[in-house]
């Protein structure tokens, strides 16, 4: 059995003391529901997505995230509803979260405004089975912790065929747990501000720059900047950077106007964990027009 080194464990404990970070995603434009409940049903279709991200491969205790999401528009495309299930692992900490989301949409001439909320439960488990401490009698390493907490989140989206602006706080309620006489922060509020724009170079090629600002108490702000090129509204190639210490390549393709596949390769620099610990992220989705009022055309967002 692999063991986690004490240095990594102490980093994890220190990170927990200042609140665990949300999972990172590079394909946030692929499925904005991951960070914003207001996206529920926003493209006026039924959508199902499965995603997996393995971060810093080769590093013991590396973060790994799996997610499954479903969402659709209802009531003549005036409301949206969705379901999001996420499992996130980092070192000895595992967190599983199930959220249902609801959004109400207002059509404003050529733009759509959506307000959404989500509610669910989060189950966390801190296991010491894979830990090999120097002092095996240390009480800190003898038992693990587990618990369940309630979650509430909210978000706003304003979009047209040319731009997308989203603001969200997926977890409004701080999450804490007690271990003996000590209390730890498990999660703090994360604020996301996302923006993207589509510029038509010609009838076949579209340029889509985007930015994602991410902030949480106790950690530096994070900025993702990306430039994507879309061909015939179906195939996308992009490059991006996170805080200019991680760089990545994004590839996406749409088949038969229904099935989308996305892949991301990330390489951190020496300012992060080092170039030897690469990251891979894949996502598969299906988009269907289930009801008569669903939109059968392709949307930029």
matplotlib code that plots the C-alpha trace (Angstrom):
import matplotlib.pyplot as plt

x = [0.0, 1.3, 1.9, 1.6, 4.8, 4.5, 5.4, 2.5, 0.2, 1.2, 0.4, -3.0, -3.7, -2.5, -4.7, -7.7, -7.0, -7.5, -10.4, -10.3, -10.2, -12.9, -11.9, -10.2, -11.7, -10.2, -13.3, -15.6, -17.1, -17.8, -20.1, -20.6, -23.1, -20.0, -19.6, -22.8, -26.4, -27.8, -26.6, -29.4, -31.3, -29.8, -29.1, -32.7, -31.9, -31.4, -27.7, -25.8, -22.1, -19.5, -16.1, -12.8, -9.7, -6.5, -4.2, -0.4, 0.1, 2.9, 2.6, 1.4, -2.0, -2.7, -6.2, -8.7, -12.2, -15.1, -18.5, -21.8, -24.3, -27.8, -29.8, -32.7, -35.0, -38.8, -42.0, -41.4, -37.7, -38.6, -37.0, -34.2, -33.5, -30.4, -28.5, -24.8, -22.8, -19.1, -16.5, -13.2, -10.1, -6.9, -4.6, -6.5, -9.5, -12.5, -15.6, -18.8, -21.4, -24.9, -26.7, -30.0, -30.3, -33.1, -33.0, -35.4, -34.8, -35.8, -35.6, -34.4, -34.6, -31.3, -30.0, -31.0, -30.7, -30.8, -30.9, -30.2, -29.8, -28.7, -29.1, -27.7, -25.5, -21.8, -20.3, -16.6, -14.3, -10.7, -9.0, -5.6, -5.3, -2.8, -0.7, 2.7, 3.5, 6.9, 5.1, 2.4, 1.0, 0.3, -3.5, -3.7, -3.2, -5.1, -8.6, -10.2, -13.1, -16.4, -19.5, -22.3, -23.2, -25.9, -25.0, -26.6, -25.4, -26.5, -25.5, -26.3, -25.8, -26.2, -25.7, -26.3, -25.0, -21.8, -21.0, -21.4, -21.0, -21.5, -21.2, -21.7, -21.0, -21.6, -21.3, -22.9, -22.6, -19.1, -18.5, -16.7, -16.1, -14.9, -12.1, -11.9, -11.7, -10.6, -12.7, -11.6, -12.9, -13.6, -14.9, -15.2, -17.2, -15.7, -16.6, -16.5, -16.6, -16.6, -16.7, -16.4, -16.8, -17.2, -15.7, -16.5, -13.4, -15.5, -18.5, -16.4, -14.0, -14.8, -12.4, -13.6, -11.4, -12.5, -11.4, -12.3, -11.6, -11.8, -11.5, -11.7, -10.8, -7.4, -5.9, -4.6, -7.0, -6.8, -7.1, -7.6, -7.1, -7.9, -8.1, -10.1, -10.6, -13.8, -14.2, -17.7, -19.3, -18.1, -14.4, -12.4, -8.6, -7.5, -4.6, -4.9, -2.9, -3.8, -2.0, 0.8, 2.3, 0.3, -0.2, -2.6, -4.0, -7.7, -9.3, -13.0, -15.2, -18.9, -20.3, -23.7, -24.8, -25.3, -22.1, -19.3, -15.8, -13.3, -9.7, -7.3, -3.6, -1.9, 1.7, 2.7, 5.9, 8.6, 6.5, 3.9, 4.7, 7.1, 6.8, 7.0, 3.5, 1.1, -2.7, -5.3, -9.0, -11.7, -15.4, -18.1, -21.5, -24.8, -27.2, -30.8, -33.9, -36.4, -39.4, -41.0, -40.0, -36.3, -33.8, -32.5, -29.8, -26.2, -25.4, -22.1, -22.6]
y = [0.0, 3.4, 5.7, 9.5, 11.2, 13.3, 16.5, 16.1, 15.2, 18.3, 20.3, 18.8, 19.4, 23.0, 23.4, 22.1, 24.6, 27.4, 25.7, 23.1, 24.4, 23.6, 21.2, 22.8, 22.6, 23.6, 23.0, 25.3, 26.6, 22.9, 22.6, 25.8, 24.0, 22.7, 26.1, 28.0, 26.7, 29.4, 27.5, 24.8, 24.5, 27.7, 26.3, 25.2, 21.5, 18.4, 17.9, 15.0, 15.2, 12.9, 14.3, 13.1, 15.1, 13.6, 16.4, 16.3, 12.6, 10.9, 12.9, 10.9, 12.1, 13.9, 15.5, 13.4, 14.6, 12.8, 14.5, 13.6, 16.3, 16.4, 19.5, 20.6, 23.4, 23.2, 25.2, 26.6, 27.2, 29.6, 27.5, 25.0, 22.1, 20.0, 17.4, 17.5, 14.7, 15.3, 13.1, 14.8, 13.1, 14.7, 12.7, 11.2, 13.5, 12.3, 14.4, 13.4, 16.1, 15.8, 19.0, 19.7, 23.0, 25.3, 28.3, 30.9, 32.7, 36.0, 36.7, 40.3, 40.9, 39.4, 38.4, 35.9, 36.5, 33.5, 33.3, 29.9, 28.2, 24.8, 22.7, 19.4, 17.4, 16.9, 13.8, 13.9, 11.2, 11.7, 8.3, 7.5, 4.1, 5.2, 7.2, 6.0, 8.4, 8.4, 8.0, 5.4, 6.0, 9.7, 10.2, 12.4, 9.5, 6.8, 7.7, 9.3, 11.7, 11.6, 13.7, 15.1, 18.8, 20.7, 22.9, 25.9, 27.8, 30.6, 32.1, 34.6, 34.4, 36.9, 35.6, 36.2, 34.5, 36.6, 36.8, 35.0, 36.5, 34.4, 35.2, 32.4, 31.2, 27.4, 27.0, 29.8, 28.0, 27.5, 23.9, 22.9, 19.8, 19.0, 16.6, 16.4, 20.0, 21.4, 22.8, 22.9, 24.6, 22.1, 24.6, 28.3, 30.3, 30.4, 33.3, 32.7, 35.4, 34.0, 35.8, 34.8, 36.4, 35.1, 37.0, 35.8, 35.8, 34.5, 32.2, 29.1, 30.3, 31.9, 33.2, 32.7, 34.2, 33.6, 34.4, 32.8, 34.6, 32.5, 33.7, 32.1, 33.3, 32.2, 31.6, 33.8, 34.7, 32.5, 33.7, 31.4, 33.1, 31.1, 31.7, 29.1, 28.8, 27.2, 25.7, 25.3, 25.5, 21.9, 21.6, 23.7, 24.1, 26.3, 27.3, 28.6, 29.6, 29.5, 32.2, 32.0, 29.1, 26.4, 26.1, 23.9, 22.7, 22.1, 20.0, 19.5, 18.1, 17.8, 14.8, 14.5, 17.7, 15.7, 14.1, 16.2, 15.1, 17.3, 16.7, 18.9, 18.6, 20.8, 21.3, 23.2, 25.1, 25.3, 28.0, 25.3, 21.7, 21.1, 20.1, 16.3, 16.3, 16.8, 17.0, 15.4, 16.1, 14.5, 15.1, 13.4, 14.9, 14.4, 17.2, 16.3, 18.2, 16.3, 18.7, 20.5, 23.9, 22.9, 24.6, 22.5, 24.9, 25.0, 27.7, 29.3, 28.8]
z = [0.0, -0.9, 2.0, 2.1, 3.3, 6.5, 4.6, 2.2, 5.1, 7.0, 3.9, 3.7, 7.4, 7.0, 3.9, 5.9, 8.7, 6.1, 4.4, 1.6, -1.9, -4.4, -7.2, -10.2, -13.6, -17.0, -19.1, -17.2, -20.5, -21.4, -18.4, -16.3, -14.1, -12.2, -10.6, -11.3, -10.7, -12.9, -15.9, -15.3, -18.6, -20.0, -23.5, -23.8, -24.1, -22.1, -21.2, -19.5, -18.7, -17.1, -16.2, -14.7, -13.7, -12.4, -11.2, -10.8, -11.9, -10.0, -6.9, -3.9, -2.6, -5.9, -6.3, -8.3, -9.2, -10.8, -11.6, -13.2, -14.1, -15.7, -16.4, -18.7, -19.4, -18.7, -18.9, -22.4, -21.6, -18.7, -15.9, -15.6, -13.2, -12.7, -10.7, -9.9, -8.2, -7.4, -5.8, -4.9, -3.4, -2.2, 0.1, 2.9, 2.4, 0.3, -0.3, -2.1, -2.8, -4.3, -5.3, -7.1, -8.9, -10.1, -12.3, -13.5, -16.8, -18.2, -21.9, -22.5, -26.2, -27.5, -24.0, -21.4, -17.6, -15.3, -11.5, -10.0, -6.6, -5.6, -2.4, -1.4, 1.0, 1.3, 2.9, 3.8, 5.1, 6.4, 6.6, 8.1, 6.5, 4.0, 6.4, 7.7, 10.5, 12.3, 15.7, 15.2, 18.7, 17.9, 18.6, 15.6, 13.2, 15.0, 14.0, 11.0, 10.7, 8.7, 8.6, 6.5, 6.0, 4.2, 1.2, -0.4, -3.4, -5.8, -9.1, -11.8, -15.6, -18.4, -21.9, -25.5, -28.7, -28.4, -24.7, -21.4, -17.9, -14.7, -11.0, -8.4, -4.9, -5.1, -1.3, 0.7, 4.1, 5.6, 6.6, 9.8, 11.8, 15.3, 16.3, 20.0, 21.4, 18.0, 15.2, 11.6, 8.5, 5.8, 3.2, 2.9, 0.4, -3.1, -5.4, -9.2, -11.8, -15.4, -18.7, -22.4, -25.7, -29.3, -32.2, -35.7, -37.9, -40.8, -41.2, -40.3, -37.6, -34.3, -31.7, -28.1, -25.3, -21.7, -18.2, -14.8, -11.5, -8.4, -4.8, -1.4, 2.1, 3.2, -0.3, -3.1, -5.9, -9.0, -12.6, -15.6, -19.0, -22.2, -26.0, -27.9, -31.7, -32.9, -36.3, -37.9, -34.4, -33.7, -33.1, -30.7, -30.0, -27.2, -24.9, -21.4, -18.3, -14.6, -12.7, -15.3, -13.4, -15.2, -18.9, -20.8, -24.1, -24.7, -27.4, -28.0, -30.7, -31.3, -33.2, -34.8, -33.0, -29.9, -28.5, -27.2, -26.1, -24.4, -23.3, -21.4, -20.9, -18.2, -17.4, -14.3, -14.1, -11.4, -9.8, -9.0, -8.4, -11.3, -14.9, -14.1, -12.5, -15.4, -15.3, -17.5, -17.7, -19.9, -20.3, -22.3, -22.8, -24.7, -25.7, -26.7, -27.7, -25.7, -25.7, -28.6, -27.1, -26.9, -29.2, -32.0, -33.1, -31.8, -29.2, -28.5, -24.8]

ax = plt.figure().add_subplot(projection="3d")
ax.plot(x, y, z, "-o")
ax.set_aspect("equal")
plt.show()
